[in-house]
Amino acid sequence: MIPANAYSAYAKNKITTASPAELTLMLYDGAIKFCNIAIEAIEKKDYKKANINIQKAEKIIGEFQGTLDFKYPVAKDFDRVYSYLMKRLIQANMKKDTEILEEVLRHLHEMRDAWKEVMQKTKNGTAIA
């Protein structure tokens, strides 16, 4: 078993050495993880834990939304998607509704997978600029 401080150092190093693309992927993974934790917490009626984790997912979506560069037309589309996800997360938190969280998860998985594919294509030199 890895000591907590060793894992913490590893995690910090992973973040500080990651490219912006890798950080984006890590954020998607984090939002997915927090939604999954919230679903489990709701199922166990641990509403405090659910609230904390839904808010963590909201912060990540807010970060994505806050860093959009609107000089690119696609930013408006992403802004609408992020606004929708934020609205759904708030609804899920208010209602403690796992179905809403499952919907958010589907969107996050699709976006993460698309991002991962773009990263792979860029890495292989096949991305079109």
Helices and strands as residue ranges (DSSP letters): H 4-16, H 20-43, H 47-66, H 74-95, H 98-123
